[in-house]
Amino acid sequence: MKAQIRKIAVTVEETHIEMGRPVTPPTRKAVAVAVIANPFAGSYAEDLTDLMDIGAELGALLGERCVQALGITPAQAQSYGKSAMVGERGELEHAAAILHPKLGAPLRAAVEKGAALVASSKKMGSPGQVLDVPLGHKDAAYVRSHFDGIEVQLNDAPRASEIMVAVAVTDSGRPLPRVGGLTHEEAQGTDGLR
């Protein structure tokens, strides 16, 4: 593995009641985060291939951790997202290199299929800052009930020469969705749009 991982954290969030109403079954989101050394911290590099390769490693590792934490099969995953926060000795492009060219395919394999784009965000940050991970339906971009997000925060990450990389997976949409649009059951999952 190219990634030098300092720590991994996995969290599962379950919502049982929303606005005093029971949510049955509870909606569940898992987020897995890896804190890694930034191989390009403090210097400019034209070739970011090492970070792209790290993205592929982390897409598989973190996606699988989320599915395991939810206790579901990959096919039961409904939405996903990815995000990265780069410490101050790095640059925003380092997050882009991890998230975009190669992380998606292994994440899609971890959740079976994934016809839709993986929602993403990136930012610069320091230890203890909140990293938002946007979520969208894994097979259809227009399933409004699955437009969501989850936060992750580690008190000691990212340090100046680190990158915090997060992947989130859910087994459902938002609790009690009622804004209409395409439903999970109607999604065809052939082109990511329906």
C-alpha positions in Angstrom: 0.0 0.0 0.0 1.3 3.4 -1.0 -0.7 5.3 1.6 1.0 5.8 5.0 -2.0 5.6 7.2 -1.7 7.1 10.7 -5.2 6.3 11.8 -8.6 5.1 10.6 -11.9 6.0 12.2 -15.3 4.6 11.3 -18.6 6.0 12.6 -22.2 4.8 12.1 -25.1 7.3 12.6 -28.6 6.0 13.0 -31.7 8.1 13.1 -34.7 6.5 15.0 -36.9 9.6 15.5 -37.3 12.7 13.4 -39.6 15.6 14.5 -41.1 13.3 17.1 -42.0 10.7 14.5 -40.5 7.2 14.4 -38.2 6.3 11.5 -38.8 2.7 10.8 -36.4 1.2 9.9 -33.9 3.7 11.1 -31.9 5.5 8.5 -28.2 4.7 8.7 -25.0 6.4 7.4 -21.5 5.2 7.9 -18.4 7.3 7.4 -14.8 5.9 7.3 -11.9 8.3 7.4 -8.2 7.7 6.9 -5.5 10.1 8.0 -2.5 9.8 5.7 0.9 11.3 5.3 0.9 13.8 2.4 3.9 12.7 0.2 4.0 16.1 -1.4 3.7 18.3 1.7 5.8 21.4 1.5 6.7 21.1 -2.2 5.2 21.6 -5.6 5.0 18.5 -7.8 3.8 18.4 -11.4 3.1 14.6 -11.3 0.6 13.6 -8.6 0.3 10.0 -9.7 1.2 8.7 -6.2 -1.8 10.5 -4.7 -4.0 9.2 -7.5 -2.9 5.6 -6.6 -3.5 6.3 -3.0 -7.0 7.4 -3.9 -7.7 4.0 -5.5 -6.4 2.2 -2.4 -8.5 4.3 -0.1 -11.7 4.0 -2.2 -11.6 0.3 -1.8 -10.5 0.2 1.9 -12.9 2.9 3.2 -15.8 1.8 1.0 -15.5 -1.7 2.3 -15.2 -0.4 5.9 -18.5 1.5 5.6 -20.4 -1.5 4.1 -19.0 -3.7 7.0 -19.9 -1.1 9.6 -23.5 -1.0 8.3 -23.7 -4.8 8.3 -25.1 -4.8 4.8 -24.2 -6.4 1.5 -22.7 -4.2 -1.2 -25.9 -4.3 -3.2 -27.9 -2.9 -0.2 -25.9 0.3 -0.2 -28.0 3.2 -1.5 -25.9 6.3 -1.5 -22.2 7.4 -1.2 -19.9 10.3 -1.1 -16.2 11.3 -0.7 -14.3 14.2 0.8 -10.8 15.2 1.7 -9.1 17.8 3.9 -5.5 18.8 3.3 -3.3 20.1 6.0 -1.5 23.5 5.6 1.7 22.2 4.0 -0.3 20.7 1.2 -2.5 22.2 -1.5 -6.1 21.7 -2.6 -4.9 19.9 -5.8 -3.6 17.1 -3.5 -7.2 16.4 -2.4 -8.4 16.5 -6.0 -5.7 13.9 -7.0 -6.9 11.5 -4.3 -10.6 12.0 -4.9 -11.1 12.2 -8.6 -9.1 10.1 -11.1 -9.1 6.7 -9.3 -11.0 6.6 -6.0 -14.4 6.1 -7.7 -14.0 2.7 -9.4 -12.9 0.8 -6.2 -15.6 2.6 -4.2 -18.2 1.5 -6.8 -17.0 -2.1 -6.5 -17.3 -1.9 -2.7 -21.0 -0.8 -3.0 -21.8 -2.9 -6.1 -22.6 -0.8 -9.2 -22.6 2.9 -8.6 -23.8 4.3 -11.9 -24.0 7.9 -10.6 -21.1 10.3 -10.0 -19.8 10.2 -6.4 -20.7 13.4 -4.6 -17.5 15.1 -3.3 -15.9 18.0 -1.6 -12.4 19.1 -0.7 -10.9 21.8 1.5 -7.8 22.9 3.3 -7.9 22.6 7.1 -6.2 21.9 10.4 -6.7 19.5 13.3 -10.2 19.4 14.7 -12.0 21.1 11.8 -15.2 19.5 10.5 -15.1 17.8 7.1 -18.5 17.6 5.4 -19.0 14.5 3.2 -21.9 15.1 0.6 -24.1 12.2 -0.3 -26.0 11.2 -3.4 -27.8 8.1 -4.6 -25.2 5.6 -6.0 -27.2 4.7 -9.1 -29.3 7.7 -10.0 -28.5 11.4 -9.7 -32.1 12.6 -9.4 -33.2 10.7 -6.3 -33.8 13.7 -4.1 -34.4 11.7 -0.9 -30.8 10.8 -1.0 -29.3 14.3 -1.3 -27.7 14.5 2.2 -24.4 14.6 4.0 -22.5 13.6 7.1 -19.8 15.3 9.1 -16.6 13.8 10.3 -14.1 15.4 12.8 -10.9 14.2 14.4 -9.4 16.3 17.1 -5.8 15.7 15.9 -6.2 15.6 12.1 -5.2 16.7 9.6 -1.8 17.8 10.8 0.1 20.2 8.6 1.7 17.4 6.5 -1.4 15.1 6.4 -4.5 14.5 4.4 -7.8 13.4 5.9 -9.8 11.3 3.4 -13.4 10.3 4.1 -15.9 8.0 2.3 -19.5 7.7 3.4 -22.1 5.0 2.5 -25.8 4.8 3.5 -28.4 2.0 3.5 -31.2 4.6 3.0 -32.1 8.2 2.2 -33.0 11.0 4.6 -35.4 10.2 7.4 -39.1 10.9 6.4 -38.3 12.3 2.9 -41.2 14.2 1.3 -39.9 16.6 -1.4 -40.9 14.3 -4.3 -38.9 13.3 -7.3 -37.5 10.0 -8.5 -37.6 7.3 -5.7 -35.0 4.7 -4.9 -37.3 2.0 -6.2 -37.8 3.8 -9.5 -34.1 4.3 -10.2 -32.9 2.3 -13.2 -29.2 2.6 -12.5 -28.2 2.4 -16.1 -26.7 5.8 -16.8 -26.7 7.5 -13.4 -29.5 9.8 -14.3 -32.6 7.6 -13.8 
